[in-house]
């Protein structure tokens, strides 16, 4: 017999394989999922919301509250916003319209956009374009006179990647974004800042924490997780992106991350990585794990908070 199995070991692509950490978070159920760890920042909290309708409404209300509070206090609102989750955006538009809230004071910096190796972003008419999705779900439904001026809505790309972080600091008067919203990818990323990017910093954590918006190659797990939105067709996913880096993520005054990835029939790829990000080791190999170290929250849809269980023996 040979000295081992056939095939090259490809498992180093997995972002975190610490057996003890994985076993620990796998077992977190019920109230234990929301309990703080000794190393958690005192203002980092975990909660669960029952039902998708209540989940997206709560996220829309949180966004609305911050926008309205800034208007009432006559200050600029600077937020880092995602395209994923998106279920809150039609609700937010409806709430803004109903209350006649003008967003003239709002500056929104979206955290990522798909791109190619040559640096070009996806066409804005493409269904993969985050900018297109944002206009369809949020800005389009807002009444014209209430929308943020187009010059105050930004997406990272080749024309601004070198200055994107500075644009956020300038808009906020040097205070940083009031809040960054987002989800967590299967690879453990925030925005499209994937775990393999840690390799670019030679083990220098301070340099990683200072990393600015960049043009990046996507991690294979990110390609695969997004292919689930296209019948599993990994060839359809743009291979690169423009994404914010740790500098803006860590520099925001608050991090509000919401996990809603439920595929139906009781399946959710986010159950495990959400637990890792909330309770596992804090490491650049799992970028979203840095949520644990600063003021913020991680909100689970109840379907994502369910026990991991498995293995499922049928797709039906």
C-alpha positions as CSV (number, residue, x, y, z in Angstrom):
1,X,0.0,0.0,0.0
2,X,1.1,3.6,-0.5
3,X,2.1,5.9,2.3
4,X,-1.1,7.9,2.2
5,X,-4.2,8.9,0.3
6,X,-4.1,9.9,-3.3
7,X,-4.3,13.6,-4.1
8,X,-2.7,16.8,-2.9
9,X,-3.9,18.1,0.4
10,X,-6.2,21.0,-0.4
11,X,-7.6,21.5,3.1
12,X,-5.3,24.4,3.8
13,X,-7.8,26.5,2.0
14,X,-10.1,26.2,5.0
15,X,-9.8,29.4,7.1
16,X,-9.7,27.8,10.6
17,X,-9.1,24.1,11.4
18,X,-8.4,24.3,15.2
19,X,-10.3,21.1,16.3
20,X,-10.9,22.2,19.9
21,X,-12.3,25.6,18.8
22,X,-14.5,24.0,16.1
23,X,-15.9,21.4,18.6
24,X,-16.6,24.1,21.2
25,X,-18.6,26.4,18.9
26,X,-20.3,23.4,17.2
27,X,-21.9,22.6,20.6
28,X,-23.2,26.1,21.3
29,X,-27.0,26.0,21.4
30,X,-29.9,28.1,22.9
31,X,-28.9,30.6,25.5
32,X,-25.2,29.6,25.3
33,X,-25.0,31.1,21.9
34,X,-25.7,34.5,23.3
35,X,-23.5,34.3,26.4
36,X,-20.3,36.5,26.4
37,X,-16.8,35.0,26.4
38,X,-14.3,36.2,28.9
39,X,-12.3,37.9,26.2
40,X,-15.3,39.7,24.6
41,X,-15.4,43.5,24.6
42,X,-18.0,44.6,27.2
43,X,-20.0,46.4,24.5
44,X,-20.1,43.4,22.1
45,X,-23.4,41.6,22.3
46,X,-25.1,38.6,20.5
47,X,-28.8,38.3,20.1
48,X,-31.4,36.2,18.2
49,X,-34.5,37.5,16.4
50,X,-37.4,35.1,15.6
51,X,-38.8,35.2,12.1
52,X,-37.4,36.8,9.0
53,X,-40.1,39.6,8.9
54,X,-39.1,40.7,12.4
55,X,-35.4,40.3,11.6
56,X,-35.4,42.6,8.6
57,X,-37.8,45.1,10.2
58,X,-35.4,45.4,13.2
59,X,-32.5,46.0,10.9
60,X,-34.4,48.6,8.9
61,X,-35.5,50.3,12.2
62,X,-31.9,50.4,13.4
63,X,-30.7,52.1,10.2
64,X,-33.7,54.5,10.3
65,X,-33.0,55.4,14.0
66,X,-29.4,56.4,13.2
67,X,-30.4,58.4,10.2
68,X,-33.1,60.2,12.0
69,X,-31.0,60.9,15.1
70,X,-28.3,62.5,13.0
71,X,-30.9,64.7,11.3
72,X,-32.4,65.8,14.6
73,X,-28.9,66.5,16.0
74,X,-28.1,68.5,12.8
75,X,-25.0,66.4,12.0
76,X,-23.8,64.3,9.1
77,X,-24.5,60.6,9.1
78,X,-21.7,58.5,7.7
79,X,-22.4,54.8,7.4
80,X,-20.7,51.8,5.8
81,X,-23.4,49.7,4.2
82,X,-23.5,46.2,2.7
83,X,-25.3,44.5,-0.2
84,X,-26.0,41.4,1.9
85,X,-28.2,41.3,3.8
86,X,-30.6,43.2,1.6
87,X,-34.1,42.3,3.0
88,X,-34.1,45.4,5.1
89,X,-33.7,47.9,2.3
90,X,-37.2,48.0,0.8
91,X,-38.5,48.4,4.4
92,X,-36.1,51.2,5.1
93,X,-37.1,53.0,1.9
94,X,-40.8,52.6,2.9
95,X,-40.1,54.0,6.4
96,X,-38.2,57.0,5.1
97,X,-41.0,57.8,2.7
98,X,-43.7,57.4,5.3
99,X,-41.9,59.7,7.7
100,X,-40.7,62.1,5.0
101,X,-37.2,61.8,6.2
102,X,-34.8,63.8,4.0
103,X,-31.4,62.0,3.5
104,X,-29.5,65.1,2.5
105,X,-27.2,64.7,5.5
106,X,-26.5,61.0,4.7
107,X,-23.2,59.8,3.3
108,X,-23.2,56.1,2.5
109,X,-20.1,54.1,1.6
110,X,-20.8,50.6,0.4
111,X,-18.3,48.1,1.6
112,X,-17.6,46.1,-1.6
113,X,-18.2,45.5,-5.3
114,X,-17.5,42.7,-7.7
115,X,-14.6,43.1,-10.1
116,X,-12.3,41.2,-12.5
117,X,-8.5,40.6,-12.6
118,X,-7.9,43.6,-14.9
119,X,-9.4,45.9,-12.3
120,X,-12.7,46.6,-14.0
121,X,-15.8,46.3,-11.9
122,X,-18.8,44.4,-13.1
123,X,-21.1,46.3,-15.4
124,X,-23.7,48.2,-13.5
125,X,-26.4,46.5,-15.6
126,X,-25.2,43.1,-14.4
127,X,-27.4,41.2,-11.9
128,X,-24.1,40.7,-9.9
129,X,-23.6,44.5,-9.5
130,X,-24.0,45.5,-5.9
131,X,-24.6,49.1,-7.1
132,X,-27.5,47.9,-9.2
133,X,-29.0,45.9,-6.3
134,X,-28.7,48.9,-4.0
135,X,-30.5,51.2,-6.4
136,X,-33.2,48.6,-7.1
137,X,-33.9,47.8,-3.4
138,X,-33.1,51.0,-1.6
139,X,-32.5,54.2,-3.5
140,X,-35.0,53.7,-6.3
141,X,-37.9,53.2,-4.0
142,X,-37.0,56.3,-1.9
143,X,-39.0,59.4,-3.1
144,X,-36.7,61.6,-5.3
145,X,-36.6,64.6,-2.9
146,X,-35.7,62.4,0.1
147,X,-32.8,60.4,-1.4
148,X,-29.2,61.1,-0.5
149,X,-27.5,63.1,-3.2
150,X,-25.8,60.8,-5.7
151,X,-22.5,62.4,-4.8
152,X,-22.9,61.1,-1.3
153,X,-23.4,57.5,-2.2
154,X,-20.1,55.6,-2.9
155,X,-19.0,52.2,-4.1
156,X,-15.4,51.1,-4.1
157,X,-13.8,50.8,-7.6
158,X,-10.8,51.6,-9.6
159,X,-11.4,55.4,-9.6
160,X,-11.5,55.7,-5.8
161,X,-9.8,52.7,-4.3
162,X,-6.7,54.6,-3.4
163,X,-8.7,57.2,-1.5
164,X,-11.8,55.3,-0.3
165,X,-10.7,55.3,3.4
166,X,-9.7,59.0,3.3
167,X,-13.2,59.8,1.7
168,X,-14.8,58.2,4.8
169,X,-12.6,60.1,7.2
170,X,-13.2,63.4,5.3
171,X,-17.0,62.9,5.2
172,X,-17.1,62.1,9.0
173,X,-14.8,64.9,10.0
174,X,-12.1,62.5,11.0
175,X,-14.3,60.5,13.4
176,X,-14.8,57.4,11.2
177,X,-18.1,55.9,10.1
178,X,-20.8,55.9,12.8
179,X,-21.6,52.3,12.0
180,X,-20.7,49.5,9.7
181,X,-23.4,47.0,8.8
182,X,-22.8,43.7,7.3
183,X,-23.0,39.9,7.2
184,X,-20.4,37.2,7.5
185,X,-19.3,35.0,4.6
186,X,-18.7,31.3,4.6
187,X,-15.0,32.0,4.7
188,X,-15.4,34.2,7.7
189,X,-15.0,37.4,5.8
190,X,-16.4,40.8,6.5
191,X,-17.2,42.7,3.2
192,X,-15.0,40.8,0.8
193,X,-11.9,40.9,3.1
194,X,-11.2,37.1,3.0
195,X,-8.9,35.1,5.2
196,X,-6.2,34.3,2.6
197,X,-5.3,38.0,2.5
198,X,-3.6,37.5,5.9
199,X,-0.8,35.9,3.9
200,X,0.0,39.2,2.3
201,X,1.2,40.7,5.6
202,X,4.0,38.4,6.7
203,X,2.5,37.9,10.2
204,X,2.4,41.6,10.9
205,X,-1.0,42.1,12.7
206,X,-0.6,45.8,13.0
207,X,-0.1,46.1,9.3
208,X,-3.2,43.9,8.7
209,X,-5.3,46.1,11.0
210,X,-4.2,49.2,9.1
211,X,-5.0,47.7,5.6
212,X,-7.1,50.0,3.4
213,X,-9.6,49.4,0.7
214,X,-8.1,47.2,-2.0
215,X,-8.7,45.2,-5.2
216,X,-8.6,41.6,-4.1
217,X,-8.9,38.0,-5.4
218,X,-11.9,36.2,-3.8
219,X,-11.4,33.1,-1.6
220,X,-12.7,29.8,-3.1
221,X,-15.2,29.5,-0.3
222,X,-16.5,33.0,-1.1
223,X,-16.9,32.0,-4.8
224,X,-18.8,28.8,-3.7
225,X,-21.0,30.5,-1.1
226,X,-22.1,33.1,-3.7
227,X,-22.6,30.4,-6.3
228,X,-25.5,29.1,-4.2
229,X,-27.4,32.2,-5.5
230,X,-26.9,30.9,-9.0
231,X,-27.7,27.2,-9.0
232,X,-24.2,26.4,-7.8
233,X,-22.6,27.8,-10.9
234,X,-19.1,28.9,-9.6
235,X,-18.1,29.9,-13.1
236,X,-20.7,32.8,-13.0
237,X,-19.1,34.5,-10.0
238,X,-16.7,37.4,-10.7
239,X,-13.3,36.3,-9.4
240,X,-12.3,39.6,-7.7
241,X,-13.7,42.5,-5.8
242,X,-13.0,45.9,-4.4
243,X,-13.5,45.8,-0.7
244,X,-12.9,47.8,2.4
245,X,-10.2,46.4,4.7
246,X,-9.7,46.2,8.5
247,X,-8.8,49.9,8.7
248,X,-12.5,51.0,8.1
249,X,-14.0,47.9,9.8
250,X,-12.1,48.4,13.0
251,X,-12.2,52.2,12.8
252,X,-16.0,52.4,12.7
253,X,-17.6,53.5,16.0
254,X,-19.9,50.5,16.0
255,X,-20.2,47.2,14.1
256,X,-23.7,45.8,13.5
257,X,-23.7,42.4,11.7
258,X,-26.7,40.4,10.8
259,X,-26.8,36.7,9.8
260,X,-29.8,35.6,7.7
261,X,-28.4,32.9,5.4
262,X,-31.1,30.2,5.6
263,X,-31.5,28.1,2.4
264,X,-34.8,26.4,3.5
265,X,-35.4,22.8,4.6
266,X,-33.5,23.6,7.7
267,X,-30.2,24.3,6.0
268,X,-27.9,27.2,6.7
269,X,-24.2,27.5,5.8
270,X,-23.9,30.4,8.3
271,X,-24.6,28.5,11.4
272,X,-21.0,27.3,11.9
273,X,-19.1,30.3,10.7
274,X,-21.4,32.6,12.7
275,X,-20.6,30.7,15.9
276,X,-16.9,30.8,15.0
277,X,-16.9,34.5,14.5
278,X,-18.8,35.1,17.8
279,X,-17.0,32.6,20.1
280,X,-13.9,31.3,18.3
281,X,-10.3,32.5,18.3
282,X,-9.8,36.1,17.2
283,X,-7.5,35.8,14.2
284,X,-7.0,37.4,10.8
285,X,-7.6,33.9,9.5
286,X,-11.2,34.5,10.3
287,X,-11.5,38.3,9.7
288,X,-15.1,38.6,11.2
289,X,-13.8,37.3,14.5
290,X,-12.5,40.8,15.3
291,X,-16.2,41.7,16.0
292,X,-15.5,40.2,19.4
293,X,-12.9,42.9,20.3
294,X,-14.9,46.1,19.8
295,X,-18.3,47.7,20.5
296,X,-20.9,46.1,18.3
297,X,-23.5,43.3,17.9
298,X,-24.0,40.1,16.0
299,X,-27.6,39.3,15.3
300,X,-28.8,35.8,14.3
301,X,-32.0,35.0,12.5
302,X,-33.5,32.2,14.6
303,X,-33.1,29.7,11.7
304,X,-29.3,30.5,11.7
305,X,-29.1,30.2,15.5
306,X,-30.6,26.7,15.5
307,X,-28.3,23.8,16.5
308,X,-25.8,22.8,13.8
309,X,-26.9,19.2,13.8
310,X,-26.2,17.0,10.8
311,X,-25.3,15.3,8.7
312,X,-28.5,15.8,6.7
313,X,-29.1,12.6,4.7
314,X,-31.4,14.1,2.1
315,X,-31.9,17.4,0.3
316,X,-35.6,17.0,0.6
